[in-house]
Amino acid sequence: MLDREVVKEFLEEELKDCEIEIPKDISEEVILDAFCKFVEDDCYEWLKDNFKSFFNHSDPIWDWIRDRIEYYSREN
């Protein structure tokens, strides 16, 4: 789940920068809620796609996964 306060600040900045005004009949809270749900749905699909890729469509290549583990552990 997204941090609603962070998303609210992001939306406010982006809307301002793009000079987008929310119509008076749509509240900022409704926009925030709809946008968060939209992003969360997209994020869930993205996670599923990445899971399939990472685990080679249910046929994991463990040497490749070990390489990824090593690579990402060096970044920290």
N, CA, C and O atoms as CSV, one atom per row, in Angstrom:
chain,resi,resn,atom,element,x,y,z
A,1,MET,N,N,0.841,-1.184,0.000
A,1,MET,CA,C,0.000,0.000,0.000
A,1,MET,C,C,0.885,1.246,0.000
A,1,MET,O,O,1.920,1.291,0.665
A,2,LEU,N,N,0.465,2.229,-0.741
A,2,LEU,CA,C,1.223,3.471,-0.865
A,2,LEU,C,C,1.042,4.366,0.354
A,2,LEU,O,O,0.010,4.325,1.024
A,3,ASP,N,N,2.041,5.158,0.625
A,3,ASP,CA,C,1.950,6.175,1.666
A,3,ASP,C,C,1.141,7.333,1.087
A,3,ASP,O,O,1.632,8.087,0.247
A,4,ARG,N,N,-0.098,7.465,1.545
A,4,ARG,CA,C,-1.022,8.449,0.980
A,4,ARG,C,C,-0.498,9.885,1.104
A,4,ARG,O,O,-0.729,10.708,0.218
A,5,GLU,N,N,0.196,10.181,2.187
A,5,GLU,CA,C,0.722,11.544,2.365
A,5,GLU,C,C,1.786,11.852,1.316
A,5,GLU,O,O,1.822,12.953,0.768
A,6,VAL,N,N,2.639,10.891,1.042
A,6,VAL,CA,C,3.682,11.078,0.028
A,6,VAL,C,C,3.040,11.259,-1.341
A,6,VAL,O,O,3.439,12.135,-2.109
A,7,VAL,N,N,2.048,10.433,-1.643
A,7,VAL,CA,C,1.372,10.531,-2.936
A,7,VAL,C,C,0.624,11.862,-3.036
A,7,VAL,O,O,0.607,12.487,-4.096
A,8,LYS,N,N,0.009,12.291,-1.939
A,8,LYS,CA,C,-0.706,13.573,-1.939
A,8,LYS,C,C,0.247,14.721,-2.277
A,8,LYS,O,O,-0.074,15.579,-3.099
A,9,GLU,N,N,1.415,14.730,-1.641
A,9,GLU,CA,C,2.410,15.771,-1.924
A,9,GLU,C,C,2.870,15.690,-3.379
A,9,GLU,O,O,3.015,16.713,-4.049
A,10,PHE,N,N,3.097,14.475,-3.859
A,10,PHE,CA,C,3.506,14.280,-5.249
A,10,PHE,C,C,2.445,14.828,-6.203
A,10,PHE,O,O,2.761,15.579,-7.127
A,11,LEU,N,N,1.193,14.452,-5.975
A,11,LEU,CA,C,0.111,14.917,-6.850
A,11,LEU,C,C,-0.007,16.430,-6.845
A,11,LEU,O,O,-0.156,17.049,-7.899
A,12,GLU,N,N,0.057,17.019,-5.677
A,12,GLU,CA,C,-0.050,18.472,-5.578
A,12,GLU,C,C,1.040,19.151,-6.406
A,12,GLU,O,O,0.766,20.098,-7.142
A,13,GLU,N,N,2.269,18.667,-6.284
A,13,GLU,CA,C,3.383,19.247,-7.044
A,13,GLU,C,C,3.208,19.054,-8.546
A,13,GLU,O,O,3.363,19.995,-9.326
A,14,GLU,N,N,2.884,17.828,-8.943
A,14,GLU,CA,C,2.750,17.528,-10.366
A,14,GLU,C,C,1.592,18.291,-11.003
A,14,GLU,O,O,1.723,18.819,-12.107
A,15,LEU,N,N,0.466,18.347,-10.308
A,15,LEU,CA,C,-0.679,19.083,-10.834
A,15,LEU,C,C,-0.336,20.563,-10.993
A,15,LEU,O,O,-0.704,21.200,-11.980
A,16,LYS,N,N,0.370,21.087,-10.007
A,16,LYS,CA,C,0.782,22.492,-10.060
A,16,LYS,C,C,1.746,22.716,-11.222
A,16,LYS,O,O,1.576,23.652,-12.003
A,17,ASP,N,N,2.765,21.850,-11.335
A,17,ASP,CA,C,3.764,21.995,-12.401
A,17,ASP,C,C,3.133,21.882,-13.792
A,17,ASP,O,O,3.551,22.568,-14.725
A,18,CYS,N,N,2.135,21.021,-13.926
A,18,CYS,CA,C,1.473,20.819,-15.227
A,18,CYS,C,C,0.317,21.787,-15.433
A,18,CYS,O,O,-0.348,21.776,-16.469
A,19,GLU,N,N,0.094,22.621,-14.429
A,19,GLU,CA,C,-1.000,23.596,-14.467
A,19,GLU,C,C,-2.351,22.932,-14.718
A,19,GLU,O,O,-3.155,23.393,-15.527
A,20,ILE,N,N,-2.572,21.833,-13.994
A,20,ILE,CA,C,-3.845,21.112,-14.081
A,20,ILE,C,C,-4.695,21.488,-12.876
A,20,ILE,O,O,-4.261,21.377,-11.729
A,21,GLU,N,N,-5.906,21.930,-13.157
A,21,GLU,CA,C,-6.842,22.261,-12.086
A,21,GLU,C,C,-7.889,21.160,-11.987
A,21,GLU,O,O,-8.472,20.745,-12.989
A,22,ILE,N,N,-8.115,20.702,-10.781
A,22,ILE,CA,C,-9.137,19.677,-10.550
A,22,ILE,C,C,-10.500,20.359,-10.617
A,22,ILE,O,O,-10.692,21.406,-9.999
A,23,PRO,N,N,-11.447,19.783,-11.355
A,23,PRO,CA,C,-12.790,20.369,-11.411
A,23,PRO,C,C,-13.399,20.469,-10.013
A,23,PRO,O,O,-13.120,19.645,-9.142
A,24,LYS,N,N,-14.214,21.465,-9.816
A,24,LYS,CA,C,-14.805,21.726,-8.493
A,24,LYS,C,C,-15.694,20.589,-8.002
A,24,LYS,O,O,-15.889,20.434,-6.796
A,25,ASP,N,N,-16.235,19.795,-8.923
A,25,ASP,CA,C,-17.132,18.714,-8.494
A,25,ASP,C,C,-16.377,17.428,-8.124
A,25,ASP,O,O,-16.998,16.413,-7.808
A,26,ILE,N,N,-15.025,17.474,-8.165
A,26,ILE,CA,C,-14.207,16.323,-7.773
A,26,ILE,C,C,-13.278,16.778,-6.652
A,26,ILE,O,O,-12.477,17.695,-6.836
A,27,SER,N,N,-13.386,16.143,-5.504
A,27,SER,CA,C,-12.553,16.549,-4.364
A,27,SER,C,C,-11.133,16.012,-4.524
A,27,SER,O,O,-10.895,15.013,-5.202
A,28,GLU,N,N,-10.212,16.699,-3.886
A,28,GLU,CA,C,-8.819,16.263,-3.914
A,28,GLU,C,C,-8.674,14.876,-3.291
A,28,GLU,O,O,-7.857,14.073,-3.743
A,29,GLU,N,N,-9.462,14.595,-2.261
A,29,GLU,CA,C,-9.389,13.286,-1.602
A,29,GLU,C,C,-9.850,12.163,-2.527
A,29,GLU,O,O,-9.279,11.072,-2.513
A,30,VAL,N,N,-10.880,12.427,-3.329
A,30,VAL,CA,C,-11.367,11.418,-4.275
A,30,VAL,C,C,-10.319,11.173,-5.359
A,30,VAL,O,O,-10.083,10.030,-5.750
A,31,ILE,N,N,-9.695,12.239,-5.842
A,31,ILE,CA,C,-8.620,12.105,-6.828
A,31,ILE,C,C,-7.471,11.298,-6.230
A,31,ILE,O,O,-6.959,10.374,-6.863
A,32,LEU,N,N,-7.072,11.647,-5.020
A,32,LEU,CA,C,-5.984,10.948,-4.339
A,32,LEU,C,C,-6.292,9.461,-4.213
A,32,LEU,O,O,-5.451,8.622,-4.535
A,33,ASP,N,N,-7.486,9.134,-3.750
A,33,ASP,CA,C,-7.870,7.738,-3.560
A,33,ASP,C,C,-7.867,6.974,-4.886
A,33,ASP,O,O,-7.341,5.864,-4.967
A,34,ALA,N,N,-8.451,7.568,-5.912
A,34,ALA,CA,C,-8.518,6.912,-7.221
A,34,ALA,C,C,-7.118,6.735,-7.808
A,34,ALA,O,O,-6.803,5.679,-8.355
A,35,PHE,N,N,-6.280,7.766,-7.695
A,35,PHE,CA,C,-4.928,7.683,-8.232
A,35,PHE,C,C,-4.120,6.617,-7.496
A,35,PHE,O,O,-3.405,5.839,-8.127
A,36,CYS,N,N,-4.228,6.573,-6.172
A,36,CYS,CA,C,-3.505,5.559,-5.390
A,36,CYS,C,C,-3.938,4.154,-5.791
A,36,CYS,O,O,-3.098,3.273,-5.971
A,37,LYS,N,N,-5.233,3.942,-5.931
A,37,LYS,CA,C,-5.716,2.614,-6.333
A,37,LYS,C,C,-5.236,2.254,-7.731
A,37,LYS,O,O,-4.871,1.107,-7.990
A,38,PHE,N,N,-5.237,3.231,-8.634
A,38,PHE,CA,C,-4.737,3.030,-9.997
A,38,PHE,C,C,-3.274,2.591,-9.969
A,38,PHE,O,O,-2.895,1.630,-10.639
A,39,VAL,N,N,-2.456,3.302,-9.190
A,39,VAL,CA,C,-1.033,2.983,-9.099
A,39,VAL,C,C,-0.823,1.632,-8.421
A,39,VAL,O,O,0.013,0.842,-8.859
A,40,GLU,N,N,-1.571,1.365,-7.361
A,40,GLU,CA,C,-1.437,0.083,-6.662
A,40,GLU,C,C,-1.807,-1.085,-7.577
A,40,GLU,O,O,-1.135,-2.116,-7.560
A,41,ASP,N,N,-2.852,-0.937,-8.363
A,41,ASP,CA,C,-3.226,-1.994,-9.316
A,41,ASP,C,C,-2.095,-2.221,-10.316
A,41,ASP,O,O,-1.722,-3.360,-10.597
A,42,ASP,N,N,-1.560,-1.136,-10.844
A,42,ASP,CA,C,-0.471,-1.230,-11.800
A,42,ASP,C,C,0.769,-1.857,-11.161
A,42,ASP,O,O,1.454,-2.673,-11.777
A,43,CYS,N,N,1.039,-1.467,-9.931
A,43,CYS,CA,C,2.203,-1.984,-9.210
A,43,CYS,C,C,2.058,-3.488,-8.983
A,43,CYS,O,O,3.036,-4.225,-9.106
A,44,TYR,N,N,0.860,-3.948,-8.655
A,44,TYR,CA,C,0.618,-5.373,-8.441
A,44,TYR,C,C,0.878,-6.150,-9.732
A,44,TYR,O,O,1.502,-7.211,-9.699
A,45,GLU,N,N,0.412,-5.638,-10.856
A,45,GLU,CA,C,0.654,-6.299,-12.145
A,45,GLU,C,C,2.143,-6.313,-12.464
A,45,GLU,O,O,2.671,-7.304,-12.968
A,46,TRP,N,N,2.810,-5.212,-12.167
A,46,TRP,CA,C,4.246,-5.111,-12.384
A,46,TRP,C,C,4.979,-6.142,-11.525
A,46,TRP,O,O,5.915,-6.786,-11.999
A,47,LEU,N,N,4.558,-6.304,-10.257
A,47,LEU,CA,C,5.178,-7.297,-9.383
A,47,LEU,C,C,4.985,-8.710,-9.924
A,47,LEU,O,O,5.918,-9.513,-9.917
A,48,LYS,N,N,3.783,-9.011,-10.389
A,48,LYS,CA,C,3.524,-10.336,-10.945
A,48,LYS,C,C,4.410,-10.597,-12.157
A,48,LYS,O,O,4.979,-11.681,-12.287
A,49,ASP,N,N,4.531,-9.608,-13.047
A,49,ASP,CA,C,5.379,-9.762,-14.222
A,49,ASP,C,C,6.841,-9.972,-13.839
A,49,ASP,O,O,7.534,-10.813,-14.413
A,50,ASN,N,N,7.291,-9.198,-12.867
A,50,ASN,CA,C,8.677,-9.336,-12.430
A,50,ASN,C,C,8.926,-10.654,-11.708
A,50,ASN,O,O,10.014,-11.221,-11.814
A,51,PHE,N,N,7.944,-11.141,-10.984
A,51,PHE,CA,C,8.063,-12.453,-10.344
A,51,PHE,C,C,8.268,-13.527,-11.408
A,51,PHE,O,O,9.141,-14.386,-11.279
A,52,LYS,N,N,7.460,-13.468,-12.453
A,52,LYS,CA,C,7.585,-14.448,-13.539
A,52,LYS,C,C,8.973,-14.378,-14.171
A,52,LYS,O,O,9.589,-15.409,-14.441
A,53,SER,N,N,9.459,-13.171,-14.402
A,53,SER,CA,C,10.780,-13.013,-15.013
A,53,SER,C,C,11.887,-13.494,-14.083
A,53,SER,O,O,12.780,-14.230,-14.502
A,54,PHE,N,N,11.825,-13.082,-12.837
A,54,PHE,CA,C,12.877,-13.427,-11.878
A,54,PHE,C,C,12.974,-14.935,-11.696
A,54,PHE,O,O,14.072,-15.487,-11.614
A,55,PHE,N,N,11.818,-15.605,-11.633
A,55,PHE,CA,C,11.787,-17.048,-11.418
A,55,PHE,C,C,11.560,-17.828,-12.712
A,55,PHE,O,O,11.106,-18.972,-12.693
A,56,ASN,N,N,11.889,-17.176,-13.852
A,56,ASN,CA,C,11.885,-17.826,-15.156
A,56,ASN,C,C,10.603,-18.624,-15.409
A,56,ASN,O,O,10.645,-19.786,-15.813
A,57,HIS,N,N,9.481,-17.981,-15.165
A,57,HIS,CA,C,8.173,-18.596,-15.433
A,57,HIS,C,C,8.040,-19.971,-14.780
A,57,HIS,O,O,7.675,-20.955,-15.423
A,58,SER,N,N,8.346,-20.007,-13.486
A,58,SER,CA,C,8.240,-21.207,-12.634
A,58,SER,C,C,9.302,-22.265,-12.922
A,58,SER,O,O,9.155,-23.421,-12.526
A,59,ASP,N,N,10.349,-21.878,-13.597
A,59,ASP,CA,C,11.478,-22.774,-13.845
A,59,ASP,C,C,12.757,-22.003,-13.511
A,59,ASP,O,O,13.522,-21.639,-14.404
A,60,PRO,N,N,12.985,-21.755,-12.194
A,60,PRO,CA,C,14.080,-20.867,-11.789
A,60,PRO,C,C,15.457,-21.352,-12.252
A,60,PRO,O,O,15.766,-22.544,-12.251
A,61,ILE,N,N,16.247,-20.388,-12.638
A,61,ILE,CA,C,17.650,-20.642,-12.969
A,61,ILE,C,C,18.437,-20.142,-11.759
A,61,ILE,O,O,18.730,-18.952,-11.640
A,62,TRP,N,N,18.767,-21.057,-10.881
A,62,TRP,CA,C,19.315,-20.675,-9.583
A,62,TRP,C,C,20.673,-20.005,-9.686
A,62,TRP,O,O,20.995,-19.151,-8.859
A,63,ASP,N,N,21.463,-20.359,-10.656
A,63,ASP,CA,C,22.748,-19.668,-10.817
A,63,ASP,C,C,22.531,-18.196,-11.171
A,63,ASP,O,O,23.237,-17.319,-10.672
A,64,TRP,N,N,21.560,-17.939,-12.025
A,64,TRP,CA,C,21.241,-16.557,-12.370
A,64,TRP,C,C,20.735,-15.805,-11.142
A,64,TRP,O,O,21.096,-14.647,-10.935
A,65,ILE,N,N,19.903,-16.454,-10.326
A,65,ILE,CA,C,19.382,-15.827,-9.097
A,65,ILE,C,C,20.523,-15.557,-8.130
A,65,ILE,O,O,20.570,-14.500,-7.503
A,66,ARG,N,N,21.439,-16.503,-8.007
A,66,ARG,CA,C,22.611,-16.271,-7.146
A,66,ARG,C,C,23.410,-15.056,-7.626
A,66,ARG,O,O,23.875,-14.247,-6.822
A,67,ASP,N,N,23.558,-14.944,-8.930
A,67,ASP,CA,C,24.251,-13.773,-9.483
A,67,ASP,C,C,23.533,-12.480,-9.135
A,67,ASP,O,O,24.177,-11.488,-8.793
A,68,ARG,N,N,22.205,-12.477,-9.216
A,68,ARG,CA,C,21.423,-11.280,-8.860
A,68,ARG,C,C,21.609,-10.954,-7.383
A,68,ARG,O,O,21.762,-9.790,-7.012
A,69,ILE,N,N,21.594,-11.988,-6.540
A,69,ILE,CA,C,21.780,-11.776,-5.103
A,69,ILE,C,C,23.143,-11.140,-4.853
A,69,ILE,O,O,23.256,-10.172,-4.101
A,70,GLU,N,N,24.162,-11.682,-5.479
A,70,GLU,CA,C,25.507,-11.135,-5.317
A,70,GLU,C,C,25.578,-9.700,-5.833
A,70,GLU,O,O,26.136,-8.826,-5.169
A,71,TYR,N,N,25.021,-9.461,-6.997
A,71,TYR,CA,C,25.033,-8.124,-7.585
A,71,TYR,C,C,24.356,-7.105,-6.662
A,71,TYR,O,O,24.920,-6.045,-6.390
A,72,TYR,N,N,23.166,-7.417,-6.187
A,72,TYR,CA,C,22.442,-6.462,-5.353
A,72,TYR,C,C,23.028,-6.325,-3.961
A,72,TYR,O,O,22.880,-5.276,-3.333
A,73,SER,N,N,23.689,-7.356,-3.468
A,73,SER,CA,C,24.314,-7.233,-2.149
A,73,SER,C,C,25.538,-6.329,-2.209
A,73,SER,O,O,25.906,-5.720,-1.204
A,74,ARG,N,N,26.183,-6.233,-3.394
A,74,ARG,CA,C,27.319,-5.326,-3.555
A,74,ARG,C,C,26.883,-3.866,-3.582
A,74,ARG,O,O,27.662,-2.977,-3.239
A,75,GLU,N,N,25.636,-3.616,-3.990
A,75,GLU,CA,C,25.142,-2.234,-4.062
A,75,GLU,C,C,24.976,-1.610,-2.688
A,75,GLU,O,O,25.053,-0.389,-2.549
A,76,ASN,N,N,24.753,-2.415,-1.691
A,76,ASN,CA,C,24.535,-1.884,-0.329
A,76,ASN,C,C,25.827,-1.646,0.327
A,76,ASN,O,O,25.864,-1.202,1.474
